[in-house]
Structures are given as C-alpha cells and as structure tokens.
Amino acid sequence: MAGGKGTRIALAAPGIPKPMISLCGKPILEHQIGCLAAQGLRDVTIVTGHLGSAITNYFGDGSRFGVRISYFQETAPLGTGGALFCLDGLGGDFLLINGDIIFDVDFERLIAFHRQKNALASLVSHPNNHPYDSGLLLVDRENRLTGWLTREEPRLYNHNLVNAGIHVISAGFLAQFSGFRGCKVDLDRELLKPSIPGGRIFAYKTPEYIKDVGTPERCRETGEDIRAGRVAARSLRRKQRAVFLDRDGTINQAAGFISLPEDLVLLDGAGEALRRINDEGYLAVVVTNQAVIARGECSPEMLDRIHQKMETELGRAGAFIDALYYCPHHPHKGFPGEVPSLKIDCQCRKPKPGMLLAAAGDYNIDLAASWMVGDDDRDMEAGRAAGCRTFRGTVVDFAASRLMKSLSST
C-alpha cells in the first residue's frame, strides 16, 4: 500500500511519495522488496496514488529487483483498504504491507502461524516504547483478537501490543464485505476491528524490527539502525540474544504472593533499566514462577491483569518486554482452594529451565549468548541449566553493572 501522501514527512521529502524516501541509498520500497525476494515472495502488487509515477518509473516490471511487479493506480484516495476490493488475483492468502515501514521479518514463521490458526487475518504485532499514545490490540491466551483500542480511546492497564503494519489476509476475509468496490475504506476501523467478534482475527507477536518512517526523526533513527545492522539482526531467521528476567524482586518489589494488580509496584529505575536492555538489541523475556495459580490464590485472568499493569508501567518509562512466560504449577499440596490439576512436578518451574528453553524455541535464542537475571538461587540454577550466563540481582543492578556496559561490544 504505497498510495498515501505522507503529510507528516512531506516537508522533509518534497516531490516524492513517502515509500520512495531514500534510506542508506535505497528507497523504503526497495528495502521491503529485497526482504520479500530473499524469502521467495516474488509476486508483488504496488498500490500507488500520490506521485505514483515516481514508483512505477523506478521499479518498472520488477525484474531487476528479482520480483514481478504489477500496479494499481488510485485515481481517487481509497483509504487504507479500499484498493483491496479493486484488485484481481487475490484468490488465496496474501501479504498486505504498509509502504512506509522498514522491516526484516521471517515470513515463513508468520505464514505458518496464519495457517495453523485458520485465521482470516493475522496482524503482525509487537511492543513499542510509546504504548500510551498508540492503538493497542487486545488478545486472549490464543492470541485471538478480542478488542482494539484506537489511540484516542481511554485505557488503564493493557498489554503493550501494537499493529505493526504487516498482515496476512485470506480471500475469505474480503468476501465478508460487499459493496465496497470503489469506496474509500479504513482497513483497521471498517474491516478488521468489526470482524473481531467472529473469532478469526489473530495477532502474530514478534520481536523483529518493524518501524514506520513517518517523521524525519524516525527516518534518521531507522537509517542509523540499517547501517548498524540492527534491522537484519532482529530477524528471527537469525539467532537472538536475550536477557531473561525473573519478575518478583527483580522487576517489581518483592511482596510475597502477588494476587492483585495494586500489589505490583515496579522497582525504582526498573523502566529505565529495561529500556537499556531494549536499546542494546537484546530480547527482554520475563520468566516467572506463579504458584498463586496452583494454590488457588489468583486466577489466570487476574494474573493477566497484573502483567498488563507491569507492561503499562514499563511503557510509561519508554520500555517494553518482548515476551513473558509463567509457570502456574506448584508441587506441594494442602492449600485451601488449590487447583489439583496444577499440583505437579513440572518441567517449567524454576530451578528447571523449561521456560527458558521454550522461549529459545519460540524466538530462535542463542542461550549461550544470553543472560538470566534474578534475585534467588532458583533463577541462577535455571539459567545455568539452560546454558545461559547468570547475574544475581535486580534488573536495575544489572543495568548499572559493568556487565551491561559490555553488552554493546559483544
């Protein structure tokens, strides 16, 4: 979708459409097409509009870029979704990509997720460092969308999960709507959001690099990231480095068994410390024992609210976590209200390394190049059992240590 005017950045790049803004010697669209072609995705349709001839003249039929390009020229603005109803050949699943983002995404993983979920639409989603003024996706434990907060809607505590501008859409999704051909349509508000109650719209969570370049400042930052190799390094086609973090006593104040959101209070400086981990390009992955579930002292839904508060408070400090794993089990019996099915000796409860190993599989993590940070012996044992380096202390201690200073050079 490359037909927008890019009004926020027009003054910095007059006379060219936003997808043709050059970063590191290549237009944004060329960076995108290169990523697609490298993974065998070579049939490309570009929707053009404002100053569209700059795109068609540069790319032609796509042959010199290793792809086959066709074009659809909007004669009048059709919004973010209207052109879809005018395109031929959308008979199966297709990728829909905003033309103003830089990314390096493992599309094989994304497409496999979409098919495994039998989704009508899968929205690539990730955390960002400004969730307080972003639209937020609300999901259940299966990553099925349950709601969508636009940026102007009020919110209290929510997971830090935003739509990244890359989608897999099935032809059956468009078939739900009639009468839209030739109409201006907002993809998010008029197509995706109203389809949520049907239960087949999913969020594909990824820590990969995806950033829109809608402002001059973001253009500058993204160009620096390309030159430094940060964009390519975050692709899940490549091994990732992570900082695994315990929760209680490491990110938030230790307060016994936390069973309500108001009981969770971040350590002073935790947001700033996590932001340093984010900035160094390490995945921030929380791995926490939550025996309160097995003991019957907290429901999974309430634990989710607790974690929503944690992510919201971190987001206010410009920080985020990339993933969270928790163990709901507890091997000891005899507690009032306990859940018998969860009173087991599992493989995920620290000091066993199950949560770290699961994260390594999900996110292609190089455990030997990663750290486990926590405040007790179980964290250290779990980290060593997984093959990680270990640091005993809080996330604030870790960020202030000499070890943290060495991360950027390793």
Secondary structure, 3 states (H helix, E strand, C coil): CECCCCCCCCCCCCCCCHHHCEECCEEHHHHHHHHHHHCCCCEEEEEECCCCHHHHHHHCCCHHHCCEEEEEECCCCCCCCHHHHHCCCCCCCEEEECCCEEECCCHHHHHHHHHHCCCCEEEEEECCCCHHHCCEEEECCCCEEEEEECCCCCCCCCCCCEEEEEEEECHHHHHCCCCCCCCCCCHHHHHHHHHHHHCCEEEEECCCCEEECCCHHHHHHHHHHHHHCHHHHCCCCCCECEEEECCECCCECCCCCCCCHHHCCECCCHHHHHHHHHHCCCEEEEEEECHHHHCCCCCHHHHHHHHHHHHHHHHHCCCCCCEEEEECCCCCCCCCCCCHHHCCCCCCCCCCCHHHHHHHHHHCECHHHCEEEECCHHHHHHHHHHCCEEEECCHHHHHHCHHHHHHCCC
